[in-house]
Amino acid sequence: MKSRGAATLLAPAVIALTIFVVLPLLWVVRTSFNETVDGAYMVSAFTFDNYTRFLGSSWYLINTLWFSIRVAIVTTLISVLLGYPVALYIAQTRGLQRSILVTMVLSPLLIGLVTLVYGWIVIFRGGGLLNSLMIALQVYDEPVRYMWDLKGVIILLVYIGMPYIVLSLLDSIERLNPSFVEAARNVGANRWTAFWRITFPLTLPGLYAGLVIVFTLNFSAFAVPLMVGANDTQMIGLVIYREALLNNDLPFASSLSVIMIAANATILMGMAFVFGKLILNRLEVKR
C-alpha cells in the first residue's frame, strides 16, 4: 500500500518530467543526426557530420567550448569569493536586519531577466552610473567599455549567480554548531584558522550545491551574452541560438546542445568526485 501511495504521489511529477524534459531532449538528440539541405528545413538521416564539424574543429573547441567553460569557471569562482563573506555575515544577523539583507540578496531573482539586463545596460553605458562613479573616485580617467564587451557579461553573470551561492551557503552555515568554532578559538586558533579548519569543511555541501547551480547557468548562458556581449561572442548557448534561429541549421544546433549537456555533465561529475573526496576526508578526520 505504501509503495502504491508513493507511486501515486510521484506520478504527476514523472509525467510532467517526461513530457517537458525527456521527450524534448530525445527529439534534440535525434535531430542532431539529421542533415541540413539547401532549400529544405532538414532531412531525416543518421550522420555524425554535425558532431565531427564541431569536435573536429580546433577553432570551435577553443573559441566556443573552452571559452564558455573558462567564462563559467571565472564567474563561478568570483561569485563564491564575493558570496561567502556575505553568507557568513547574514548568518550572524537576526530580525529586521536579516530580512533586509536576504531581500537584497534575492533581488536579482525577483526581477525578470530582460528587465534586469536593461537596467544594467543603463549602468554600463559610456556615461552611465558605473563609469561616472569610477571616474569620480579617480579609479580611471576615461569611460571604460562594458557594453558589447566580455567585462559586462562577466559582471552580470556574477551578479545573477551570487544569490544562489549565498543561499546555498547560508543553509549550511546555519546548520553549523557554533560551539565548534568557539572550541577552536578557545584552544588558540585565530579567526582564519577556525574558518579554514572548521567552517569551510562543514559548509562544503552547501558550497557544492551553489557551484553546481551557478556553473550550469553560466556555462549555458544565453540572454546575458546576447544583450550585453559583443556580436562575435562565442558562448555556446549563444552559438546554438545563432545556428538554430539565424542560420536555420537545426541539426547542427541540436548537436551543439547535446555536446553542451555532455560537457556540463562531465564537469559536474568531476566536481562531485572532488567534493565527495573532501567531504569523506572531513568525516574520517572527525572520527
VMD Tcl script that draws the C-alpha trace (Angstrom):
set ca {
  {0.00 0.00 0.00}
  {2.81 2.38 0.88}
  {4.57 1.80 -2.44}
  {1.30 2.32 -4.32}
  {0.68 5.56 -2.47}
  {4.20 6.78 -3.21}
  {3.78 5.90 -6.88}
  {0.53 7.84 -7.00}
  {2.16 10.91 -5.49}
  {5.13 10.71 -7.85}
  {3.10 10.05 -10.99}
  {2.26 13.72 -11.83}
  {5.90 14.76 -11.43}
  {7.14 11.83 -13.53}
  {4.59 12.55 -16.26}
  {5.50 16.26 -16.34}
  {9.22 15.44 -16.37}
  {8.73 13.00 -19.24}
  {6.65 15.40 -21.34}
  {8.62 18.58 -20.78}
  {12.18 17.27 -20.33}
  {12.77 13.71 -21.50}
  {10.80 13.77 -24.77}
  {12.16 17.18 -25.94}
  {15.68 16.03 -25.10}
  {15.21 12.84 -27.10}
  {13.91 14.92 -30.01}
  {17.01 17.14 -29.82}
  {19.29 14.09 -29.81}
  {17.51 12.60 -32.82}
  {17.58 15.92 -34.69}
  {21.33 16.19 -34.16}
  {21.82 13.27 -36.56}
  {19.76 14.82 -39.37}
  {21.15 16.78 -42.32}
  {20.58 20.36 -43.38}
  {19.99 20.67 -47.12}
  {19.82 23.88 -49.17}
  {16.23 24.80 -49.84}
  {14.95 22.45 -47.12}
  {14.49 22.77 -43.36}
  {16.29 19.48 -42.76}
  {16.11 15.91 -43.98}
  {15.95 12.77 -41.90}
  {19.30 10.98 -41.72}
  {21.69 9.32 -39.33}
  {25.04 11.04 -39.70}
  {27.73 12.16 -37.30}
  {28.75 15.07 -39.54}
  {27.25 17.65 -37.19}
  {29.34 16.32 -34.30}
  {32.56 15.99 -36.28}
  {32.03 19.51 -37.64}
  {32.31 20.83 -34.07}
  {34.53 18.30 -32.30}
  {36.88 18.04 -35.27}
  {37.46 21.79 -35.38}
  {40.11 23.19 -33.05}
  {38.60 26.65 -33.61}
  {35.22 25.59 -32.25}
  {36.79 23.65 -29.37}
  {38.95 26.58 -28.26}
  {36.80 29.58 -29.09}
  {33.40 28.15 -28.19}
  {33.58 25.18 -25.82}
  {36.74 26.07 -23.89}
  {35.83 29.76 -23.92}
  {32.41 29.00 -22.39}
  {34.00 26.76 -19.75}
  {36.54 29.47 -18.85}
  {33.85 32.13 -18.50}
  {31.74 29.79 -16.35}
  {34.70 28.92 -14.11}
  {35.80 32.54 -13.66}
  {32.31 33.87 -12.93}
  {31.55 30.99 -10.56}
  {34.78 31.50 -8.59}
  {34.16 35.25 -8.34}
  {30.61 34.56 -7.16}
  {31.98 32.27 -4.43}
  {34.64 34.77 -3.30}
  {32.07 37.57 -3.07}
  {29.20 35.45 -1.78}
  {30.95 33.56 1.03}
  {31.59 36.62 3.25}
  {28.02 37.81 2.60}
  {26.61 34.44 3.69}
  {28.78 34.44 6.82}
  {27.62 37.93 7.75}
  {23.92 37.27 7.12}
  {24.13 34.10 9.25}
  {25.12 36.28 12.22}
  {22.22 38.73 11.85}
  {18.69 38.50 13.19}
  {15.33 40.20 12.88}
  {14.73 43.10 10.52}
  {18.37 43.41 9.51}
  {18.40 39.80 8.36}
  {15.17 40.21 6.41}
  {16.51 43.29 4.62}
  {19.81 41.59 3.74}
  {18.13 38.42 2.47}
  {15.74 40.52 0.35}
  {18.68 42.43 -1.12}
  {20.45 39.16 -1.96}
  {17.30 37.77 -3.57}
  {16.54 40.94 -5.54}
  {18.25 39.76 -8.78}
  {16.00 36.69 -8.75}
  {12.85 38.74 -8.15}
  {13.24 40.80 -11.33}
  {12.68 39.49 -14.84}
  {15.98 38.73 -16.56}
  {15.34 41.01 -19.54}
  {14.31 43.89 -17.25}
  {17.36 43.25 -15.09}
  {19.73 43.31 -18.06}
  {18.21 46.53 -19.42}
  {18.74 48.14 -16.03}
  {22.41 47.16 -16.16}
  {22.68 48.48 -19.70}
  {21.86 51.93 -18.29}
  {24.60 51.41 -15.70}
  {27.13 50.09 -18.23}
  {26.81 52.71 -20.98}
  {29.62 55.21 -21.56}
  {28.12 57.99 -19.43}
  {26.30 55.60 -17.12}
  {26.42 55.23 -13.37}
  {29.36 52.82 -13.22}
  {31.71 54.92 -15.37}
  {30.64 58.14 -13.70}
  {31.27 56.67 -10.25}
  {34.67 55.24 -11.17}
  {35.80 58.48 -12.76}
  {34.59 60.45 -9.72}
  {36.56 58.10 -7.45}
  {39.55 58.51 -9.81}
  {39.75 54.75 -10.38}
  {40.23 55.55 -14.07}
  {40.32 58.76 -16.13}
  {38.01 57.94 -19.03}
  {34.96 55.73 -19.56}
  {35.62 52.00 -19.82}
  {33.67 49.91 -22.29}
  {31.33 47.47 -20.55}
  {28.59 47.25 -23.19}
  {29.23 44.82 -26.04}
  {32.24 43.54 -24.11}
  {33.16 40.47 -22.09}
  {33.64 42.58 -18.94}
  {29.95 43.44 -18.87}
  {28.99 39.78 -19.41}
  {31.17 38.64 -16.50}
  {29.83 41.33 -14.14}
  {26.23 40.43 -14.93}
  {26.79 36.68 -14.63}
  {28.41 37.21 -11.22}
  {25.56 39.48 -10.13}
  {22.96 36.90 -11.14}
  {24.90 33.94 -9.73}
  {25.76 35.33 -6.30}
  {22.28 34.82 -4.77}
  {22.47 31.08 -5.45}
  {25.87 30.86 -3.75}
  {24.75 32.91 -0.75}
  {21.51 30.98 -0.22}
  {23.21 27.59 -0.58}
  {25.96 28.54 1.86}
  {23.56 30.20 4.27}
  {21.70 26.94 4.76}
  {24.94 25.06 5.55}
  {26.27 27.80 7.83}
  {23.06 27.85 9.87}
  {23.34 24.09 10.37}
  {26.84 24.53 11.76}
  {27.10 24.15 15.52}
  {28.62 27.43 16.82}
  {30.33 25.54 19.65}
  {32.75 24.01 17.12}
  {34.17 27.40 16.20}
  {34.15 28.54 19.83}
  {36.08 25.43 20.84}
  {38.68 26.10 18.14}
  {39.06 29.71 19.30}
  {39.41 28.56 22.93}
  {42.39 26.37 22.08}
  {44.21 29.22 20.36}
  {43.01 29.19 16.75}
  {42.64 32.61 15.14}
  {39.61 33.51 13.02}
  {41.20 32.44 9.75}
  {42.32 29.07 11.15}
  {38.90 28.45 12.69}
  {37.24 29.25 9.39}
  {39.59 27.11 7.30}
  {39.62 24.12 9.66}
  {36.01 24.21 10.92}
  {33.59 26.42 8.98}
  {34.83 25.78 5.46}
  {34.92 21.95 5.62}
  {31.49 21.79 7.28}
  {29.92 24.04 4.65}
  {31.24 22.06 1.67}
  {27.82 20.51 0.87}
  {26.25 23.97 0.56}
  {29.20 25.26 -1.44}
  {28.94 22.32 -3.82}
  {25.21 22.91 -4.35}
  {25.83 26.58 -5.15}
  {28.70 25.76 -7.50}
  {26.58 23.28 -9.45}
  {23.75 25.77 -9.95}
  {25.92 28.76 -10.85}
  {28.34 26.89 -13.11}
  {25.49 25.25 -15.02}
  {23.67 28.57 -15.51}
  {26.79 30.45 -16.56}
  {28.09 27.74 -18.87}
  {24.84 27.71 -20.84}
  {24.16 31.46 -20.52}
  {22.25 32.91 -23.45}
  {20.33 36.10 -22.65}
  {23.21 37.97 -20.97}
  {25.80 37.37 -23.75}
  {23.13 38.17 -26.36}
  {22.13 41.52 -24.84}
  {25.46 42.69 -23.38}
  {28.20 40.75 -25.19}
  {29.86 41.61 -28.48}
  {28.43 40.39 -31.78}
  {31.18 37.79 -32.05}
  {30.77 36.42 -28.51}
  {31.15 32.66 -28.79}
  {29.38 31.45 -25.64}
  {28.00 28.05 -26.58}
  {24.42 28.94 -25.68}
  {24.58 31.96 -27.95}
  {26.13 29.92 -30.77}
  {23.26 27.42 -30.51}
  {20.78 30.31 -30.80}
  {22.50 31.67 -33.89}
  {22.71 28.30 -35.61}
  {19.08 27.42 -34.88}
  {17.28 30.72 -35.48}
  {19.61 32.82 -37.64}
  {21.33 30.20 -39.80}
  {18.35 27.80 -39.77}
  {20.75 24.88 -39.15}
  {18.74 22.97 -36.58}
  {20.73 19.68 -36.79}
  {24.00 21.45 -36.03}
  {22.36 23.46 -33.23}
  {20.96 20.23 -31.78}
  {24.39 18.58 -31.85}
  {25.83 21.61 -30.03}
  {23.10 21.25 -27.43}
  {23.99 17.60 -26.87}
  {27.71 18.47 -26.63}
  {26.92 21.26 -24.17}
  {24.90 18.92 -21.96}
  {27.57 16.22 -22.13}
  {30.39 18.66 -21.31}
  {28.42 20.15 -18.44}
  {27.57 16.71 -17.04}
  {31.23 15.62 -17.27}
  {32.45 18.70 -15.40}
  {29.76 18.33 -12.74}
  {30.69 14.67 -12.22}
  {34.29 15.76 -11.76}
  {33.19 18.34 -9.22}
  {31.07 15.72 -7.43}
  {34.10 13.41 -7.24}
  {36.36 16.13 -5.81}
  {33.81 17.35 -3.27}
  {32.94 13.76 -2.36}
  {36.59 13.12 -1.55}
  {36.81 16.32 0.50}
  {33.66 15.51 2.47}
  {34.77 11.91 3.09}
  {38.16 13.13 4.30}
  {36.36 15.50 6.65}
  {34.29 12.63 8.07}
  {37.39 10.49 8.53}
  {39.14 13.30 10.40}
  {36.11 13.72 12.68}
  {36.21 10.01 13.52}
}
mol new
graphics top color blue
foreach p $ca { graphics top sphere $p radius 0.5 }
foreach p [lrange $ca 0 end-1] q [lrange $ca 1 end] { graphics top cylinder $p $q radius 0.2 }
display resetview
